[in-house]
Amino acid sequence: MEVGEDGARRAISGVVRFVLGPWPFFPWVMFTIGFIFWFLQNIQVSLLGQYDSCRFVCVELPSQLAPAISGQYGETGLRPVDPVLVFGNALVTSLAIALILWGSGRILPKDAEGCPARGPYLLAILVAAVVGGLLRIFVLSPVLDASPAILIEGIVPNTARMLLSITLVQSISGMLTLRYARQTAVATAALDTVVKQQRLVVEADERARRGVAEFLHDRVQADLLVVAMELRAVAADAGPSVSERLERSIAEIERIRSSEVRSASRRLSPALGSVGLDTALQELADSWDPALRVRVSFDSTARALLVQGSAPRDLLVAVYRVTEQAILNAAAHGNASRVDVSLAMPSAHVLLLAVTDD
């Protein structure tokens, strides 16, 4: 029983929260909806009212409407329409309400969701309803022009209708906004997760490359050096012909150790902290020679940031990897013979990496 009462209490509280708010203020939504509604209502009042004359500009009713209106409402339904009253009353009323809501939204303190406290929220809506109701009756009113007798009697019900309209628009707009905000939060969280996963994949790939590069640089180069030293010892005791062949083998091992292994190590994980991005990119360009001529250039601002400055390693690695893949694509898919790589900073926070080929 207590569980049922608690559920009913939560349901009632949810209904009260939906109807009475507080929600953020939506002045321009209220202006748009209110203007359309009161404009259409003014047209109806004008067409079916009791005009004796027009104060501003008269518009005769279309002839195709005259028989139907005359048949249902009599000849009084064929009075001309005053467009200034019809349009002006709706515009003034809706604009005044929107300005009051806008001002309240600017003045009242709000929580993290943009909602004021319930008391000031309801007071602002009540003030907007009273002002809107008075303007609806007293300013450019086709209702008064049609039926002057409702001047005083119409204030209370008209204000009540204004209050109901504003509360309804605020509640529906608030609920839709809340739903959209929740969906946006879910999408943003999912996007953040994807970005974090992508970063983890990139970091794992870089760690693996760095591990292999360190293995090549330390272990493989050391092993090749040991092999070369052993071969030199053997060559010292061997005959001239064997010694000559061993020396050629030693020279090839030294070339592989000092050039191929080191180049492969740097391409796997360029030592951007020590050699600089310009040197790393130039080594990458030289590795394609002579099959592909690659030219690398920096403008002064990009060089100051990427080479002489303190750019984060993530940025340097990103530039290197994008350039590496772009050159590979130019060679593999474009059948290029020349590639130009240029780095420039056209503005303070924009780095432009351009890779073009022939």
ABEGO torsion letter per residue (X at the ends): XAAAAAAAAAAAAAAAAAAAOBBBBBAAAAAAAAAAAAAAAAAAAAAABABABBABBBBBBBAAAAAAAAAAAEAAAABBBBAAAAAAAAAAAAAAAAAAAAAAAAABBBBAAGBBBAAAAAAAAAAAAAAAAAAAAABGBAAAAABAAAAAAAAAAAAAAAAAAAAAAAAAAAAAAAAAAAAAAAAAAAAAAAAAAAAAAAAAAAAAAAAAAAAAAAAAAAAAAAAAAAAAAAAAABBAAAAAAAAAAAAAAAAAAAAAAAAAAAAABBBAAAAEAAAAAAAAAAAAOAABBBBBBBBAAAAAAAAABBBBAAAAAAAAAAAAAAAAAAAAAAGBABBBBBBBBABAABBBBBBBBX
